[in-house]
Amino acid sequence: MSEDPKEEKKEVKEARRAQLEEALQPNQLDDKQKKSLANRIVMAALMIAVGAPCTIFGGWYLFALIALVSLVAIYEIIKAPQKKFPWYVWLTVYAFTLFYAYFPILRGSIATAIQTGKWTFSLVLSIRSLWVYAPAMAGEIILLFWFGIMSEKISFSDVAYSIAVSFLLGLGFQSILYLRNVPYVAVDELGLSSRVDVNTPLFSYWASVELFFFCLIAALLNDTFAYFVGIFFGKHHMNVRISPKKTWEGFFGGWLLTAASLAIYGLLLSYHELPLLPGVLDKDHWFLIVIASFLSPLLGDLGDLSFSYIKRHFGFKDYGWILGAHGGVLDRFDSLMFVCLFESGFVSAALMVLSLMHS
């Protein structure tokens, strides 16, 4: 080190500049990482090709896709403990998880069929439909505890795990369908029917889909930004115990880039009279869009880490292999499920408050 103060300051600045350049230097990918990246891109394109039309058309198309995904997801979550459960545990978890997810559709479609004589997609989103969940949850808890008491092969941890994941997956998949259909409810509950025509193709195939796309963008774009920022610029690991490859650079890069993208998406649509949710997430309530934009990616990260927590606890890497380098269904839907759970609660609370203000 030079004794001249000016030279010493110059050397310190150069050292700091060198450190910054090294931190910003992209990581070099090996052949395995390049192959995984290519596989991820191809599989992502296939998922978009299948998922986008089902989401846009909604109704039974989206229901069929989510039903198929949920059947695989339940299988993956029951297999996660790598333990051979008796058939009646499988049956109980499957039955109650599917009930939590699809009871509003079952109730709404049956009611519509009775009234009109036609079997059409109808989702009941009224708060009054919640009365049936309390006895259903109580029934599942009683059954699973009874199984644990009567069988030495079923531990208390098995019972608690089965109950928790059944609630999580059931309500998670219900929230996905809720967000695709809640714009119709918002128009009705807030008395916007004179200003918003829900029967036009513009509303059916775009305006009513915007909120669900918002959640998809929050989950998928956050994963994508975090992945690319992480593999190219990630230096500091976030939580090696839960997710060895996640870095703080990837976390903040994914969060900030996704939040900015969501805010731009939501505000631009609302400015052009195509709000995410009429009367709630629109230009008159722009601050709600901004809040949702910054919170949603964080919930996506929480979902990713929560399902990674389960994987690390039971000691395996991926929930399955069905999506190639993406892993299993739960490896892709973990973030989306938590984002949709948050957005469902956020939207429901906002709807309730605004409905009271309008009444």
C-alpha positions as CSV (number, residue, x, y, z in Angstrom):
1,M,0.0,0.0,0.0
2,S,1.3,3.4,-0.9
3,E,2.2,5.9,1.8
4,D,0.8,8.8,-0.3
5,P,-2.9,9.5,0.9
6,K,-3.9,10.3,-2.7
7,E,-2.4,7.1,-4.1
8,E,-4.0,5.1,-1.2
9,K,-7.5,6.5,-1.9
10,K,-7.0,5.7,-5.6
11,E,-6.0,2.1,-4.8
12,V,-9.0,1.7,-2.6
13,K,-11.3,3.0,-5.3
14,E,-9.8,0.7,-7.9
15,A,-10.2,-2.3,-5.5
16,R,-13.8,-1.4,-4.9
17,R,-14.4,-1.0,-8.7
18,A,-12.8,-4.4,-9.3
19,Q,-15.1,-6.0,-6.6
20,L,-18.2,-4.4,-8.2
21,E,-17.1,-5.5,-11.7
22,E,-16.6,-9.0,-10.3
23,A,-20.0,-9.0,-8.6
24,L,-21.7,-7.9,-11.9
25,Q,-19.9,-10.4,-14.0
26,P,-22.3,-13.0,-15.2
27,N,-21.8,-16.6,-13.9
28,Q,-20.5,-19.1,-16.5
29,L,-23.0,-21.9,-17.1
30,D,-21.8,-25.5,-17.4
31,D,-23.2,-28.0,-19.9
32,K,-25.7,-29.4,-17.3
33,Q,-27.1,-25.9,-16.5
34,K,-27.4,-25.1,-20.2
35,K,-29.3,-28.3,-20.9
36,S,-31.6,-27.7,-17.9
37,L,-32.2,-24.1,-19.1
38,A,-33.2,-25.3,-22.6
39,N,-35.4,-28.0,-21.1
40,R,-37.1,-25.4,-18.9
41,I,-37.8,-23.1,-21.8
42,V,-39.3,-25.8,-24.0
43,M,-41.5,-27.1,-21.2
44,A,-42.6,-23.6,-20.3
45,A,-43.7,-23.0,-23.9
46,L,-45.7,-26.2,-23.8
47,M,-47.4,-25.3,-20.5
48,I,-48.3,-21.8,-21.9
49,A,-49.6,-23.4,-25.1
50,V,-52.0,-25.6,-23.1
51,G,-52.7,-23.3,-20.2
52,A,-53.4,-20.0,-22.0
53,P,-56.4,-21.2,-24.1
54,C,-58.0,-23.0,-21.1
55,T,-57.6,-19.8,-19.0
56,I,-59.0,-17.5,-21.7
57,F,-62.0,-19.6,-22.4
58,G,-62.5,-20.4,-18.6
59,G,-65.5,-22.4,-17.5
60,W,-65.3,-26.2,-18.0
61,Y,-62.0,-25.8,-20.0
62,L,-60.1,-24.3,-17.0
63,F,-61.9,-26.6,-14.6
64,A,-60.8,-29.7,-16.6
65,L,-57.1,-28.4,-16.6
66,I,-57.1,-27.6,-12.9
67,A,-58.9,-30.8,-12.0
68,L,-56.2,-32.8,-13.8
69,V,-53.4,-30.8,-12.2
70,S,-55.0,-31.2,-8.8
71,L,-55.2,-35.0,-9.1
72,V,-51.5,-35.2,-9.9
73,A,-50.7,-32.7,-7.1
74,I,-52.5,-34.7,-4.5
75,Y,-50.6,-37.8,-5.5
76,E,-47.3,-35.9,-5.2
77,I,-48.1,-34.5,-1.8
78,I,-49.2,-37.8,-0.3
79,K,-46.1,-39.5,-1.8
80,A,-43.8,-36.8,-0.3
81,P,-43.2,-38.4,3.1
82,Q,-42.0,-41.5,1.1
83,K,-44.1,-43.7,3.3
84,K,-46.7,-46.3,2.4
85,F,-50.0,-45.0,3.6
86,P,-53.0,-47.4,3.8
87,W,-55.6,-47.0,1.0
88,Y,-58.2,-45.4,3.3
89,V,-55.8,-42.5,4.1
90,W,-55.3,-41.9,0.3
91,L,-59.0,-42.0,-0.2
92,T,-59.7,-39.6,2.6
93,V,-57.1,-37.0,1.6
94,Y,-58.2,-37.2,-2.1
95,A,-61.9,-36.9,-1.3
96,F,-61.7,-34.0,1.1
97,T,-59.1,-32.1,-0.9
98,L,-61.2,-32.3,-4.1
99,F,-64.3,-31.3,-2.1
100,Y,-62.6,-28.2,-0.7
101,A,-61.5,-27.3,-4.2
102,Y,-64.6,-27.9,-6.2
103,F,-67.7,-27.7,-3.9
104,P,-68.5,-24.1,-5.1
105,I,-68.6,-25.5,-8.7
106,L,-70.6,-28.6,-7.7
107,R,-73.2,-26.5,-5.8
108,G,-73.5,-23.8,-8.4
109,S,-73.8,-26.2,-11.4
110,I,-76.4,-28.4,-9.7
111,A,-78.4,-25.3,-8.7
112,T,-78.2,-24.0,-12.3
113,A,-79.2,-27.4,-13.7
114,I,-82.3,-27.5,-11.4
115,Q,-83.3,-24.0,-12.4
116,T,-82.7,-24.2,-16.1
117,G,-82.6,-27.9,-16.9
118,K,-79.1,-27.4,-18.5
119,W,-75.8,-28.6,-17.0
120,T,-73.6,-25.5,-17.3
121,F,-70.5,-24.2,-15.5
122,S,-71.6,-22.1,-12.5
123,L,-69.4,-21.2,-9.6
124,V,-71.0,-20.0,-6.4
125,L,-68.8,-17.5,-4.7
126,S,-71.2,-16.3,-2.0
127,I,-70.0,-16.2,1.6
128,R,-73.0,-18.3,2.5
129,S,-71.5,-21.3,0.8
130,L,-68.8,-21.4,3.5
131,W,-71.2,-23.0,6.0
132,V,-70.4,-26.4,4.6
133,Y,-66.7,-26.2,5.1
134,A,-66.6,-26.3,8.9
135,P,-68.4,-29.7,9.2
136,A,-66.3,-31.0,6.3
137,M,-63.1,-30.0,7.9
138,A,-64.2,-31.4,11.2
139,G,-65.1,-34.7,9.5
140,E,-61.7,-35.0,7.9
141,I,-59.9,-34.3,11.2
142,I,-62.0,-36.9,13.0
143,L,-61.4,-39.5,10.4
144,L,-57.7,-39.0,10.2
145,F,-57.2,-39.0,14.0
146,W,-59.3,-42.1,14.2
147,F,-57.1,-43.8,11.6
148,G,-54.0,-42.8,13.7
149,I,-55.5,-44.1,16.9
150,M,-56.5,-47.4,15.4
151,S,-53.3,-48.1,13.3
152,E,-49.7,-48.2,14.7
153,K,-48.5,-47.5,11.1
154,I,-50.0,-44.0,11.2
155,S,-48.2,-41.5,13.5
156,F,-49.4,-38.2,14.8
157,S,-47.1,-36.5,12.3
158,D,-48.8,-38.4,9.5
159,V,-52.2,-37.2,10.7
160,A,-51.2,-33.6,11.1
161,Y,-49.4,-33.5,7.7
162,S,-52.4,-35.1,5.9
163,I,-54.8,-32.5,7.4
164,A,-52.5,-29.5,6.6
165,V,-51.7,-30.4,3.0
166,S,-55.4,-31.3,2.3
167,F,-56.5,-27.8,3.5
168,L,-53.7,-26.1,1.6
169,L,-54.2,-27.8,-1.7
170,G,-58.0,-27.8,-1.6
171,L,-58.3,-24.1,-0.8
172,G,-55.3,-23.3,-3.1
173,F,-57.0,-24.8,-6.2
174,Q,-60.3,-23.3,-5.2
175,S,-58.7,-19.9,-5.1
176,I,-57.4,-20.3,-8.7
177,L,-60.9,-20.9,-10.0
178,Y,-62.2,-18.1,-7.7
179,L,-59.9,-15.5,-9.2
180,R,-60.8,-16.5,-12.8
181,N,-64.6,-15.9,-12.0
182,V,-64.7,-13.2,-9.3
183,P,-64.9,-10.3,-11.9
184,Y,-68.5,-11.4,-12.6
185,V,-69.3,-11.3,-8.9
186,A,-67.7,-7.9,-8.5
187,V,-69.9,-6.4,-11.2
188,D,-73.0,-7.8,-9.5
189,E,-72.1,-7.0,-5.8
190,L,-70.9,-3.5,-6.5
191,G,-73.9,-2.6,-8.7
192,L,-71.8,-2.0,-11.8
193,S,-74.0,-3.9,-14.2
194,S,-75.2,-0.7,-15.9
195,R,-71.6,0.2,-16.7
196,V,-70.0,-3.2,-17.4
197,D,-71.5,-5.6,-19.8
198,V,-70.3,-9.1,-18.8
199,N,-71.9,-10.8,-21.8
200,T,-69.5,-9.3,-24.4
201,P,-66.6,-11.3,-25.8
202,L,-64.2,-8.5,-24.6
203,F,-65.3,-9.1,-21.0
204,S,-65.6,-12.9,-21.2
205,Y,-62.3,-13.6,-22.9
206,W,-60.1,-10.7,-21.7
207,A,-61.4,-8.4,-19.0
208,S,-62.5,-11.3,-16.8
209,V,-59.1,-13.0,-17.3
210,E,-56.9,-10.0,-16.4
211,L,-56.9,-10.6,-12.6
212,F,-56.0,-14.3,-13.1
213,F,-53.2,-13.3,-15.5
214,F,-52.0,-10.8,-12.9
215,C,-51.5,-13.8,-10.5
216,L,-49.9,-15.9,-13.2
217,I,-47.5,-13.1,-14.0
218,A,-46.7,-12.6,-10.2
219,A,-45.9,-16.3,-9.8
220,L,-44.3,-17.2,-13.1
221,L,-42.4,-14.0,-13.8
222,N,-41.1,-13.8,-10.3
223,D,-39.8,-17.4,-10.6
224,T,-38.3,-16.6,-14.1
225,F,-36.6,-13.3,-13.0
226,A,-35.3,-14.8,-9.8
227,Y,-34.0,-17.8,-11.7
228,F,-32.1,-15.8,-14.4
229,V,-30.8,-13.1,-12.0
230,G,-29.8,-15.9,-9.6
231,I,-27.9,-18.1,-12.1
232,F,-26.1,-15.2,-13.8
233,F,-25.5,-12.8,-10.8
234,G,-26.3,-14.8,-7.7
235,K,-23.4,-14.7,-5.2
236,H,-25.0,-14.8,-1.7
237,H,-27.1,-17.8,-0.8
238,M,-30.4,-17.0,0.8
239,N,-31.3,-20.2,2.8
240,V,-29.1,-23.2,2.0
241,R,-31.0,-25.4,4.5
242,I,-34.3,-24.9,2.6
243,S,-33.4,-24.0,-0.9
244,P,-29.6,-24.4,-1.7
245,K,-29.7,-22.6,-5.1
246,K,-31.7,-19.5,-4.1
247,T,-29.7,-16.3,-3.7
248,W,-30.4,-12.9,-2.3
249,E,-29.6,-11.4,-5.7
250,G,-32.2,-13.6,-7.3
251,F,-34.8,-12.9,-4.6
252,F,-34.5,-9.1,-4.8
253,G,-34.1,-9.1,-8.6
254,G,-37.2,-11.3,-9.0
255,W,-39.3,-9.3,-6.5
256,L,-38.5,-5.8,-7.8
257,L,-38.7,-6.6,-11.5
258,T,-41.9,-8.6,-11.1
259,A,-43.5,-5.9,-8.9
260,A,-42.7,-3.2,-11.4
261,S,-44.1,-5.4,-14.3
262,L,-47.3,-6.1,-12.3
263,A,-47.8,-2.4,-11.5
264,I,-47.3,-1.3,-15.1
265,Y,-49.6,-4.1,-16.3
266,G,-52.4,-3.3,-13.8
267,L,-52.2,0.5,-14.0
268,L,-52.0,0.6,-17.9
269,L,-55.1,-1.7,-18.2
270,S,-57.1,0.4,-15.7
271,Y,-56.1,3.6,-17.4
272,H,-57.5,2.3,-20.6
273,E,-60.8,1.3,-18.9
274,L,-60.0,-2.4,-18.7
275,P,-59.5,-2.8,-14.9
276,L,-58.2,-5.9,-13.3
277,L,-61.4,-6.1,-11.2
278,P,-64.2,-3.6,-11.9
279,G,-64.8,-1.4,-8.9
280,V,-61.9,-2.8,-6.9
281,L,-58.6,-2.9,-8.8
282,D,-59.2,0.0,-11.1
283,K,-57.8,3.5,-11.6
284,D,-60.0,4.9,-8.8
285,H,-58.3,2.4,-6.5
286,W,-54.8,2.5,-8.0
287,F,-53.2,2.2,-4.6
288,L,-54.7,-1.3,-4.3
289,I,-53.0,-2.3,-7.5
290,V,-49.7,-1.0,-6.3
291,I,-50.0,-2.8,-2.9
292,A,-51.0,-6.1,-4.7
293,S,-48.1,-5.7,-7.1
294,F,-45.5,-5.5,-4.4
295,L,-47.0,-8.1,-2.1
296,S,-47.9,-10.8,-4.6
297,P,-44.3,-11.7,-5.6
298,L,-43.4,-12.0,-1.9
299,L,-46.2,-14.5,-1.4
300,G,-44.9,-16.4,-4.5
301,D,-41.5,-16.7,-2.8
302,L,-43.2,-17.9,0.4
303,G,-45.0,-20.6,-1.5
304,D,-41.8,-21.7,-3.2
305,L,-39.9,-21.8,0.1
306,S,-42.8,-23.5,1.9
307,F,-43.0,-26.4,-0.6
308,S,-39.2,-26.6,-0.6
309,Y,-39.4,-26.8,3.2
310,I,-41.5,-30.0,2.8
311,K,-39.0,-31.4,0.3
312,R,-36.0,-30.8,2.5
313,H,-37.8,-32.2,5.5
314,F,-38.5,-35.5,3.7
315,G,-35.2,-35.5,1.8
316,F,-36.0,-35.4,-1.9
317,K,-35.3,-32.9,-4.7
318,D,-38.5,-32.7,-6.8
319,Y,-42.1,-33.7,-6.3
320,G,-42.1,-35.6,-9.6
321,W,-40.8,-35.8,-13.1
322,I,-43.9,-35.1,-15.2
323,L,-42.7,-31.6,-16.2
324,G,-39.1,-32.5,-17.1
325,A,-36.5,-30.0,-15.7
326,H,-39.4,-28.2,-13.9
327,G,-40.0,-31.3,-11.7
328,G,-43.5,-32.2,-10.7
329,V,-46.8,-30.3,-10.7
330,L,-46.2,-28.9,-7.2
331,D,-42.7,-27.7,-8.2
332,R,-44.5,-25.3,-10.7
333,F,-47.8,-24.6,-8.9
334,D,-46.3,-23.9,-5.4
335,S,-45.8,-20.1,-6.0
336,L,-49.1,-19.7,-7.9
337,M,-51.1,-21.4,-5.2
338,F,-49.8,-19.0,-2.5
339,V,-50.2,-16.0,-4.8
340,C,-53.8,-17.0,-5.5
341,L,-54.6,-17.7,-1.8
342,F,-53.3,-14.2,-1.0
343,E,-55.1,-12.5,-3.9
344,S,-58.4,-14.3,-3.0
345,G,-58.2,-13.0,0.5
346,F,-57.1,-9.5,-0.6
347,V,-59.9,-9.2,-3.2
348,S,-62.6,-10.7,-0.9
349,A,-61.7,-8.2,1.8
350,A,-61.7,-5.3,-0.6
351,L,-65.0,-6.4,-2.1
352,M,-66.6,-6.7,1.3
353,V,-65.4,-3.2,2.4
354,L,-66.4,-1.5,-0.9
355,S,-69.8,-3.4,-0.9
356,L,-70.5,-2.0,2.6
357,M,-69.5,1.5,1.4
358,H,-71.8,1.3,-1.6
359,S,-74.8,0.0,0.4
